[in-house]
Amino acid sequence: AALLASALYTLAPYHLLDLYLRGALPEHLAFAWLPLMLWSGSRLAQRGGTGYLLLLAGSLAALVYTHNLSALLLVPLVAAHGAVLALGRPGPGLGPKLRRLAWLVGAGLLGLALSAAYWLPALGELNEVQIRKTAEYDFHAPKIANWSSTGWNTGGTTWEENCERVIRRLGIWCIHGSGDDGKPDEIVLSSDL
């Protein structure tokens, strides 16, 4: 079941669109941290332990460094998941539940401290940037109401055709980009991608 879930997560259409159509490599790489954060957060909420705390803190810091907007969206989800596990677990009294919650808070604070080299200067320069542009940005992904459009830049007219063309381009890239040792020598993208 875990292997199937990981395959479905990895090959989700949004992930393929993110990488091969939008070229949003940082956002695409940020998706690698979510399963690790959820797993280490759930283990930390259930068992506690320094190892899980360090793993959650490190993956949180890595997420902030990889793609800060994904961190803004995903950290509340991971925090809520951990809090539900820590507080909702049956057990005697409130003390053990609060102790597990304290482990999660500690991991979050350590993760923020590890990534402070990124977000502290960003906070200091908020008045120097146009942060509103982030909310107005068109993310180039097809809108939910328009999944059958030709707006994917693949030339397809239906959702199925667009997905097929993205996957075909992925196959072309893998075939042409692999060297003798099985590792990509260069990235080759089709001109009509």
Backbone torsions as a table, in degrees:
resi	resn	phi	psi	omega
1	ALA	NA	-39.3	-179.7
2	ALA	-67.1	-38.0	178.9
3	LEU	-65.4	-41.9	177.7
4	LEU	-64.6	-43.9	179.5
5	ALA	-62.9	-41.5	179.9
6	SER	-67.7	-36.2	177.4
7	ALA	-66.4	-42.9	178.8
8	LEU	-65.5	-38.9	178.4
9	TYR	-65.6	-43.9	-178.1
10	THR	-67.5	-39.2	-175.2
11	LEU	-98.3	18.0	177.5
12	ALA	-58.8	139.7	-177.6
13	PRO	-53.9	-37.0	-179.4
14	TYR	-63.8	-38.4	179.2
15	HIS	-63.5	-41.8	178.6
16	LEU	-66.4	-42.7	177.6
17	LEU	-63.5	-41.2	-178.7
18	ASP	-58.7	-43.2	-176.4
19	LEU	-84.0	-49.6	-168.6
20	TYR	-91.4	-19.5	176.4
21	LEU	-105.9	-48.4	-178.1
22	ARG	-82.0	-24.3	-177.3
23	GLY	66.6	29.5	-177.4
24	ALA	-90.4	73.1	-175.9
25	LEU	-61.0	-45.6	179.6
26	PRO	-60.0	-42.5	178.6
27	GLU	-65.6	-40.3	178.9
28	HIS	-62.5	-43.8	179.4
29	LEU	-67.2	-29.6	-179.8
30	ALA	-63.7	-27.1	179.1
31	PHE	-65.4	-17.9	177.9
32	ALA	-69.9	-26.5	-175.5
33	TRP	-81.9	-24.7	-175.9
34	LEU	-61.1	-50.5	179.0
35	PRO	-60.5	-38.5	179.1
36	LEU	-65.7	-40.3	178.5
37	MET	-66.0	-43.3	179.4
38	LEU	-65.1	-42.0	-179.5
39	TRP	-66.6	-50.7	-178.1
40	SER	-67.4	-34.6	176.8
41	GLY	-65.8	-39.2	178.8
42	SER	-70.1	-38.7	175.9
43	ARG	-64.6	-40.9	179.4
44	LEU	-65.3	-40.1	179.8
45	ALA	-68.8	-29.4	-177.0
46	GLN	-91.5	-35.2	-172.2
47	ARG	-119.1	-25.4	-171.6
48	GLY	74.0	-174.5	176.3
49	GLY	119.7	141.4	-177.2
50	THR	-65.8	-37.6	-179.3
51	GLY	-60.7	-47.1	178.8
52	TYR	-67.6	-35.7	176.9
53	LEU	-61.7	-46.1	179.9
54	LEU	-66.3	-37.4	179.0
55	LEU	-66.3	-43.6	178.4
56	LEU	-66.5	-44.2	179.6
57	ALA	-63.1	-43.4	179.8
58	GLY	-65.4	-40.8	179.2
59	SER	-70.5	-32.8	175.0
60	LEU	-64.8	-46.0	178.6
61	ALA	-63.1	-41.3	178.7
62	ALA	-63.4	-37.7	177.3
63	LEU	-63.4	-43.0	179.0
64	VAL	-62.4	-43.5	179.3
65	TYR	-69.1	-32.9	-176.9
66	THR	-75.0	-50.5	-177.3
67	HIS	-156.9	102.8	-172.5
68	ASN	-64.4	-34.9	179.9
69	LEU	-68.0	-36.2	174.9
70	SER	-64.0	-36.5	177.7
71	ALA	-62.6	-41.2	178.7
72	LEU	-63.0	-32.6	-179.8
73	LEU	-84.8	-37.6	-171.1
74	LEU	-90.6	-30.6	-177.4
75	VAL	-61.6	-42.9	175.6
76	PRO	-61.3	-35.2	177.2
77	LEU	-64.0	-46.3	179.8
78	VAL	-66.1	-39.4	179.0
79	ALA	-64.2	-43.9	178.9
80	ALA	-64.7	-41.3	177.9
81	HIS	-59.7	-47.1	-180.0
82	GLY	-66.1	-39.6	-179.9
83	ALA	-65.4	-40.8	178.1
84	VAL	-63.2	-42.7	178.8
85	LEU	-66.7	-41.3	-177.1
86	ALA	-70.3	-43.8	-175.2
87	LEU	-89.0	-24.1	-176.6
88	GLY	-89.6	-4.3	-178.6
89	ARG	-74.7	131.4	179.8
90	PRO	-67.7	142.6	179.8
91	GLY	174.4	168.0	-177.9
92	PRO	-76.5	123.0	172.5
93	GLY	73.0	172.9	-178.5
94	LEU	-90.3	-21.2	-176.3
95	GLY	-56.2	-52.4	179.7
96	PRO	-63.0	-34.2	178.8
97	LYS	-66.5	-42.9	178.9
98	LEU	-68.1	-32.3	177.0
99	ARG	-65.4	-42.2	177.6
100	ARG	-65.9	-38.4	176.5
101	LEU	-64.7	-36.8	178.0
102	ALA	-64.1	-36.1	175.6
103	TRP	-59.1	-44.0	-179.2
104	LEU	-65.6	-43.4	178.6
105	VAL	-62.9	-41.2	177.3
106	GLY	-60.8	-41.8	178.1
107	ALA	-64.4	-40.8	178.1
108	GLY	-63.5	-43.3	179.2
109	LEU	-66.4	-39.8	177.8
110	LEU	-66.1	-40.0	176.9
111	GLY	-61.9	-41.5	176.2
112	LEU	-65.0	-39.1	178.6
113	ALA	-65.8	-39.5	179.9
114	LEU	-67.7	-28.7	-179.1
115	SER	-100.2	9.5	-177.0
116	ALA	-61.7	-27.5	178.4
117	ALA	-63.2	-20.6	177.6
118	TYR	-92.5	-52.2	-169.8
119	TRP	-85.0	-24.0	178.1
120	LEU	-65.1	-48.7	175.6
121	PRO	-62.7	-34.9	178.5
122	ALA	-63.9	-40.5	176.9
123	LEU	-65.8	-37.8	179.4
124	GLY	-66.9	-22.4	-177.4
125	GLU	-110.7	20.7	-178.8
126	LEU	-58.7	-36.6	-178.9
127	ASN	-76.6	-7.0	-179.2
128	GLU	-96.7	-8.5	-177.4
129	VAL	-120.4	163.9	179.1
130	GLN	-99.6	79.5	-175.4
131	ILE	-66.4	-23.2	178.3
132	ARG	-63.7	-28.8	-179.5
133	LYS	-60.0	-26.7	178.6
134	THR	-62.0	-42.8	-179.6
135	ALA	-73.1	-24.1	-178.4
136	GLU	-91.9	-4.3	-173.4
137	TYR	-68.3	134.6	173.6
138	ASP	-87.9	116.3	-171.5
139	PHE	-79.6	9.2	174.8
140	HIS	61.3	8.0	176.7
141	ALA	-93.3	150.6	179.2
142	PRO	-64.6	140.4	179.0
143	LYS	-73.3	154.1	-178.3
144	ILE	-56.3	-40.5	-177.7
145	ALA	-77.1	-5.5	-173.4
146	ASN	-130.1	37.7	-175.5
147	TRP	-71.3	-13.9	179.3
148	SER	-100.2	14.0	-175.5
149	SER	-80.7	174.6	174.9
150	THR	-95.5	12.9	-176.7
151	GLY	-74.7	5.5	179.6
152	TRP	-87.1	-4.5	-178.2
153	ASN	62.6	28.5	175.8
154	THR	-104.3	-14.7	-176.3
155	GLY	91.9	-3.6	-179.9
156	GLY	-79.5	161.6	179.7
157	THR	-115.9	-10.0	177.8
158	THR	-127.5	164.5	179.5
159	TRP	-60.9	-45.3	-179.2
160	GLU	-61.8	-43.2	-179.1
161	GLU	-65.6	-40.0	177.9
162	ASN	-63.1	-45.4	178.5
163	CYS	-62.1	-42.6	179.2
164	GLU	-60.7	-40.8	-179.4
165	ARG	-68.7	-37.2	177.1
166	VAL	-64.2	-44.5	-179.3
167	ILE	-67.2	-37.0	177.2
168	ARG	-63.1	-41.2	178.3
169	ARG	-63.9	-37.5	177.0
170	LEU	-61.4	-44.4	178.1
171	GLY	-62.4	-41.5	178.3
172	ILE	-62.8	-42.0	178.9
173	TRP	-62.6	-42.7	-178.2
174	CYS	-67.0	-40.2	-178.8
175	ILE	-67.9	-47.5	-176.3
176	HIS	-79.9	-18.9	-175.6
177	GLY	-95.9	-0.1	-176.1
178	SER	-94.8	133.9	177.7
179	GLY	-91.5	-173.4	-178.5
180	ASP	-64.3	-30.7	-178.6
181	ASP	-85.3	4.5	179.4
182	GLY	85.9	-4.2	179.5
183	LYS	-101.5	148.1	179.6
184	PRO	-64.3	130.6	175.3
185	ASP	-86.8	-34.8	-178.7
186	GLU	-155.3	161.1	177.1
187	ILE	-95.8	121.6	179.7
188	VAL	-116.1	116.1	177.9
189	LEU	-111.1	139.8	178.5
190	SER	-67.9	145.1	-177.3
191	SER	-67.8	-22.2	-179.3
192	ASP	-97.0	15.4	179.8
193	LEU	-73.2	NA	NA
